[in-house]
Amino acid sequence: MKKIYKNIIGDSLYRNSSYLIASNILSTALGFIFWALATRVFSTQDVGLGSTLISSTDLVVAFALLGLNMGLVRYLPASDRKNDKINSVFVITSITSLIASLIFVLGLRYISPELVIIHDSLLVSVMFIIFVVFLSLAESIKSIFRAYRSSQYVLIKNTIFNFLKIILIIIFVNLGALGIFSSWLVSLVISCIVSLIILTKKFNYEFKPIIKIDVTKKIFLYSFVNYVSEFLERAPKLAMPLIITSIAGPQNSAYYYIDMSIATFLFMLPEAIASSFFAETSTNEAELALNTKKALKAFCLVLIPAVIGIMFLGNYILLFFGKEYSTQGSELLKLLSLSTVFIAINALFSNIVRINGELKKLILINFLGAVTILGLSLILINLSLVGIGWAWLIGNTLMSLFYLATSRYKS
């Protein structure tokens, strides 16, 4: 064990992957506690609406980031003007987040009339906009820590966020769905402030409200293609709560959201390893083959036991949230868990494609996956929530087949 520990600590890819995996495990464990509290003290309707609100902010941020967070990971390590890059990204994404959230709020009456909690309340609309701006800031900060290969600070940020929201949901218990949303908002703001302090103290960061065109031009050209690709990749997961709430009602959205929260823990394991792989290989592209082998080894060691565990114990885990969540969601959770194998393949190969500069292929494959998952979900959702699980599994399997079939080609 001591030798294994030394190997992990001594290898930057494994070390940062370990911090990100630890962050995901902690976030999942505390997330269980949070949603277990929520499902016991709030109605299924409130849980469905609250989770849809939170998912909607993720959807808007996916638009607003413009892929600049990926650009930071790619170009920040070698930059001699790090503060200019960081400040430019902060200012640009704050502006785009403000615009995107305003458009979303104004158009929500037509997109999802069920979310009356936003479009009929000025206070909630303002809260939603603030949430989106700070969430885009949080995503950028996470990418900065990854670029600096200091993922231990991602663990610190997520620990603060997840502990605080558990405390705050008890304080906001009388606010219904808004109480769930408010607990996330306040926790997010505080964790962002702490992260900015860490950036200032540990990495000599100094905030200036500037946009330096000369240092952002290269990062923007790279980021925009990744922006399209990343949005297509995230669109099915982010749009699904809105689709379910609109077609099948908030109760089914609640069942789906709890299942996806558990499955996201599995999804985050390969994503953590793949993101560390990307940061390491971006720093030294000559080690692409070596880092690929390391990532595959890490997948096997971490992912296989986790997937098997959720497949067989998922229904018991769902009982933690209530019998109705287990009854309604156990089959969906199994299908989502099985899809993690293909998500791992996609996470690794998508980063290899990014490093090789084959960005058109990346967009094409992510478009295929998004259309398949969303299209099949719309067709199958009227049958049951299990249909969404099949859509998710089929879409990710097709993406993996395309990656494997074209992996012999390089730019």
Order of alpha helices (4+ residues) and beta strands (2+ residues): alpha-alpha-alpha-alpha-alpha-alpha-alpha-alpha-alpha-alpha-alpha-alpha-alpha-alpha-alpha-alpha
